[in-house]
Every structure is written in C-alpha cells, then in structure tokens.
Amino acid sequence: MDTIWSYIFPKKMTEREKILKVLSETLIFSGLPRQKLSKLLRALHERFYRKGETVFRVGEPGVGMYVICEGEVLVTIAGPHGEEQEVARLTPGQTFGDLALIEDHLRSATVRASEPTRLLGLIRSEFMELLTRDPSLGVEILLRLLKMVGERLTITNQNLVKVQTQFELLQKEYNINRSLTQLVQGDARPLDDFDAS
C-alpha cells in the first residue's frame, strides 16, 4: 500500500518505464501486456536526431518503422513544382515507416526532426526474428498493423471521393463558363442543347 510520502515525493520514472509508457500509448502497441512490451523493447533501437536532421528521404530503401519517444518530426513530399510540402507533423506516441516492417519498398516521403527528437526504431530483420521467437506477439503486431493500414486506406478512399466530387464541380463550372463566354461572343449553341454536365 502506498504511503502518504509516495504522493508527496513520487518516484521518478526510469528511462525504461518512460519508453514502456510511450509504447503502451502507441496505436500499434497499445493494449499489449507489459510483459510483451518488454519483449518488444529488446528488439527496438534508440536513435537521437538534432533539429533539422533527416531521419530518411523519399526514395531511400525502407528498413523499418519508428516510434516517436520524444520530440517531433515533419513528414514532407515533393509538390507539383518540386517544392517540399508538409503532409504531417508527428509527436510522441505516433509511428511512421510502419509498412517497411512487412514490405521491402522505397520510402514515399521525407521525414525530418523539427526539434531534438528521440526515436525507437524497429528494423524489419529484428521484427522477423521476433516473429520466430514469439509468434503470438509478432502476429498480434501484424494484425494491429493491418488494421492501421486498413484505416488509412479508408481515409484515403474518402479523400479521393472528395477530390473527385470537387473535380466534377469544377468541370461543370468550366462548362458553364465556356458556354457563357460563347454566348457573349455569339458562338453559343442553342440553349436547348445546353448541358451543364
């Protein structure tokens, strides 16, 4: 039972406890028992990045995923004219590069630390070893990863529908404007033939 002194002078968390807390709050690892998180912790590699330092660049081979333990990273892609466009800012407890655990592919974005940042990396080869050593933990992580990918795919599909709808509206507006311009210039077709689609 805790004494009154433990509330007045709470124990400081050890580094290991801080990392386990971050992992337990990460979508892909939340809900895993502490014992499984401890097994996972053995497979993770700690990395530190200074402000402005690049974690990886678009086009580089993906070798694993990262969990943000402290700090913040910017995820960017090249815009239509080659300029860098920010697509996300990720903070402690969030992950990135997760597909590299299951697929050998090139990075689709550049990730850079926007402040001093501490990451925990899970390399594909370490994950494959974990699958061999503890299949139930590996499968549980894979299922969570698949769920996350499915959720992202759903969001992407919803965004595509929005973009398609906006495009169709712009196309109708263009057709109307073109017809009005032709009408003003005397080149218009009869109104019976007018189709706003």
C-alpha positions in Angstrom: 0.0 0.0 0.0 1.3 3.5 -0.9 2.2 5.7 2.0 1.3 9.4 2.1 5.0 10.1 1.3 4.8 8.4 -2.1 2.2 11.0 -3.1 4.2 13.9 -1.8 7.5 12.6 -3.2 6.6 10.4 -6.2 9.2 8.1 -7.6 10.7 9.3 -10.9 10.1 7.0 -13.8 13.2 5.2 -15.1 14.1 5.5 -18.8 12.8 2.0 -19.3 9.4 2.9 -17.7 9.1 6.0 -19.8 9.7 4.1 -23.0 7.2 1.4 -22.0 4.7 4.1 -21.3 5.2 5.6 -24.8 4.9 2.2 -26.4 1.7 1.5 -24.5 0.2 4.7 -25.8 1.2 4.0 -29.4 -1.7 2.8 -31.6 0.1 -0.2 -32.9 1.3 -1.4 -29.5 -1.5 -0.1 -27.1 -3.2 -2.8 -25.1 -0.3 -5.2 -25.3 0.6 -6.7 -21.8 3.6 -5.2 -20.1 5.5 -8.5 -20.5 5.0 -8.4 -24.3 6.0 -4.7 -24.4 9.2 -5.7 -22.5 10.0 -8.4 -25.2 9.3 -5.8 -27.9 11.6 -3.3 -26.2 14.6 -5.7 -26.6 14.1 -5.5 -30.4 14.0 -1.7 -30.5 16.9 0.6 -31.3 17.1 4.1 -29.8 18.1 7.0 -32.1 18.6 10.7 -31.4 18.1 13.4 -34.0 19.0 17.1 -33.8 16.6 19.8 -35.1 16.6 19.7 -38.9 18.3 16.3 -39.1 16.8 13.9 -41.7 15.6 10.5 -40.5 15.1 9.3 -44.1 14.5 10.7 -47.5 11.9 9.8 -50.2 13.3 7.1 -52.4 15.6 5.5 -49.8 15.0 1.8 -49.0 12.7 1.3 -46.1 14.3 -0.9 -43.4 11.9 -0.5 -40.5 9.4 1.6 -38.6 9.9 4.3 -35.9 8.1 5.3 -32.8 8.5 8.9 -31.6 9.5 8.8 -28.0 10.3 12.5 -27.5 10.2 15.5 -29.9 8.5 16.0 -33.2 9.1 15.1 -36.9 7.8 16.6 -40.1 6.7 14.4 -43.0 7.1 16.0 -46.4 6.7 15.1 -50.0 7.7 16.9 -53.2 5.0 19.3 -54.5 4.0 19.7 -58.2 6.8 22.1 -58.8 9.4 20.2 -56.7 8.9 22.3 -53.6 8.7 20.5 -50.2 5.1 20.1 -48.9 4.4 19.2 -45.3 1.9 16.4 -45.1 2.1 15.6 -41.3 3.6 16.6 -38.0 4.1 13.6 -35.7 4.6 13.7 -32.0 5.4 11.3 -29.1 3.4 8.0 -29.3 3.0 8.2 -33.1 4.7 5.9 -35.6 5.9 6.3 -39.2 7.5 4.0 -41.7 5.5 1.1 -40.5 4.9 -0.6 -43.9 8.7 -1.2 -44.0 8.1 -4.0 -41.4 6.2 -6.1 -43.9 7.3 -4.8 -47.3 10.6 -4.1 -49.0 9.8 -0.8 -50.6 11.3 2.7 -51.1 10.3 5.5 -48.7 7.4 7.6 -50.1 8.2 10.7 -48.0 11.0 12.5 -46.3 11.0 12.7 -42.5 13.0 15.3 -40.6 13.2 16.2 -36.9 11.6 19.6 -36.3 13.1 19.7 -32.8 15.5 17.5 -30.9 13.9 14.1 -31.2 14.3 10.6 -29.7 13.0 7.7 -31.8 12.7 4.0 -31.2 13.4 2.0 -34.4 12.1 -1.5 -35.2 14.1 -2.9 -38.1 12.5 -5.5 -40.4 15.1 -8.1 -39.7 14.6 -7.7 -35.9 10.9 -7.9 -36.4 11.2 -11.1 -38.4 13.4 -12.6 -35.5 10.7 -11.5 -33.1 8.1 -13.4 -35.2 10.2 -16.5 -34.9 11.0 -16.1 -31.1 7.4 -15.1 -30.1 4.9 -15.8 -32.9 1.9 -14.7 -30.8 3.4 -11.3 -30.2 4.5 -11.0 -33.9 1.1 -11.9 -35.2 -0.6 -9.5 -32.7 1.6 -6.7 -34.0 0.9 -7.7 -37.6 -2.8 -7.7 -37.1 -2.6 -4.2 -35.5 -0.5 -3.1 -38.4 -3.0 -4.4 -40.9 -5.8 -2.6 -39.0 -3.9 0.6 -39.1 -3.2 0.2 -42.9 -6.9 -0.5 -43.4 -7.9 2.6 -41.6 -5.5 4.7 -43.6 -6.8 3.2 -46.8 -10.4 4.0 -45.8 -9.4 7.7 -45.1 -7.5 7.8 -48.5 -10.6 6.5 -50.3 -12.8 9.1 -48.6 -10.4 11.8 -49.6 -10.3 10.5 -53.2 -14.1 10.7 -53.3 -14.0 14.3 -52.1 -11.4 15.2 -54.7 -13.4 13.5 -57.4 -16.5 15.4 -56.4 -14.6 18.7 -56.4 -13.2 17.9 -59.8 -16.7 17.2 -61.2 -18.0 20.5 -59.8 -15.1 22.4 -61.3 -15.7 20.7 -64.6 -19.4 21.7 -64.6 -18.3 25.3 -63.7 -15.9 25.3 -66.5 -18.5 24.1 -69.0 -21.0 26.8 -67.8 -18.3 29.5 -68.1 -17.3 28.3 -71.5 -20.9 28.3 -72.7 -21.5 31.8 -71.3 -18.3 33.1 -73.0 -19.5 31.6 -76.3 -22.9 33.1 -75.8 -21.4 36.6 -75.2 -19.2 36.2 -78.2 -22.1 35.0 -80.3 -20.7 31.5 -80.8 -23.1 29.8 -78.5 -25.1 26.8 -79.4 -28.9 26.9 -78.8 -30.0 26.8 -75.2 -31.9 23.6 -75.8 -28.5 21.9 -76.3 -27.1 23.3 -73.2 -25.8 20.6 -70.8 -24.3 21.7 -67.5 -22.6 18.4 -67.0 
